[in-house]
């Protein structure tokens, strides 16, 4: 798989073929108001990374995760949104 960094303000091409290992999300603070979220296959490297405002990254990530089986639960979506917002507002952010 080829990794892609997608600026959510400019591009929406996030197609990839998931394997059966599952996925997880790692959130980073870039600078004031900007975050990055990496979608990582459990068995490998990041396959898609989104960068932009916390809200735009959240929207793009939820759009992608809801296309993967079994989708994303409301609780998981809330947690990811919380972490993205926290990352955008916390200078020395570390994901919990």
Phi and psi in degrees as a GROMACS rama.xvg file:
@    title "Ramachandran Plot"
@    xaxis  label "Phi"
@    yaxis  label "Psi"
@TYPE xy
-100.23  126.795  UNK-2
-73.3214  143.335  UNK-3
-130.736  136.168  UNK-4
-103.935  120.7  UNK-5
-115.837  120.617  UNK-6
-79.5706  111.388  UNK-7
-65.1484  -12.8358  UNK-8
-82.3857  -10.718  UNK-9
-127.073  -25.0325  UNK-10
-146.356  147.722  UNK-11
-124.4  13.0447  UNK-12
-78.044  99.3833  UNK-13
-129.215  24.6976  UNK-14
-72.3837  135.662  UNK-15
-156.516  165.573  UNK-16
-104.862  111.255  UNK-17
-73.8324  150.979  UNK-18
-94.8437  -173.653  UNK-19
-90.654  9.19665  UNK-20
-80.768  -17.2703  UNK-21
97.5682  174.669  UNK-22
-134.333  158.84  UNK-23
-145.091  165.017  UNK-24
-119.383  134.096  UNK-25
-116.875  130.262  UNK-26
-108.8  136.93  UNK-27
-129.214  149.398  UNK-28
-91.4731  130.543  UNK-29
-95.0125  -56.6723  UNK-30
-160.393  -172.964  UNK-31
-58.0351  115.075  UNK-32
87.3169  -4.31781  UNK-33
-123.41  136.984  UNK-34
-131.625  168.099  UNK-35
-133.624  137.617  UNK-36
-125.585  125.028  UNK-37
-101.044  128.294  UNK-38
-94.0766  120.368  UNK-39
-121.077  133.235  UNK-40
-75.1291  135.175  UNK-41
-54.9919  -33.6946  UNK-42
-89.3268  8.71982  UNK-43
-162.58  -148.221  UNK-44
-93.3825  170.551  UNK-45
-57.6937  139.494  UNK-46
-107.871  -30.1018  UNK-47
-143.374  135.437  UNK-48
-128.582  135.242  UNK-49
-110.055  141.231  UNK-50
-133.812  139.421  UNK-51
156.203  -158.238  UNK-52
-68.5518  155.109  UNK-53
-56.724  -42.6981  UNK-54
-66.3067  -43.1437  UNK-55
-68.0745  -38.5274  UNK-56
-64.1233  -42.8526  UNK-57
-58.067  -47.0427  UNK-58
-61.5714  -46.2365  UNK-59
-64.8151  -41.7323  UNK-60
-66.4223  -43.277  UNK-61
-65.6303  -37.6838  UNK-62
-59.0897  -44.2692  UNK-63
-69.6131  -48.0998  UNK-64
-63.3326  -32.4334  UNK-65
-72.8844  -14.3812  UNK-66
-85.6347  -14.1791  UNK-67
-93.3541  139.581  UNK-68
-72.0767  138.611  UNK-69
-94.4359  21.7393  UNK-70
89.0482  -164.015  UNK-71
-127.508  135.89  UNK-72
-73.7023  160.985  UNK-73
-61.0865  -39.4847  UNK-74
-65.1528  -42.1955  UNK-75
-68.8904  -40.9016  UNK-76
-61.238  -41.2445  UNK-77
-63.6146  -43.1487  UNK-78
-62.2176  -44.4566  UNK-79
-63.6754  -43.7365  UNK-80
-60.1612  -41.979  UNK-81
-60.4553  -48.4928  UNK-82
-63.3519  -39.9646  UNK-83
-64.3229  -43.7771  UNK-84
-64.2245  -43.6617  UNK-85
-61.2961  -43.2272  UNK-86
-61.5137  -38.1292  UNK-87
-70.9572  -19.5666  UNK-88
-111.487  -5.20303  UNK-89
-115.429  113.355  UNK-90
-56.1352  -42.3198  UNK-91
-109.088  51.9867  UNK-92
-63.8575  134.834  UNK-93
-132.621  124.08  UNK-94
-63.7863  136.089  UNK-95
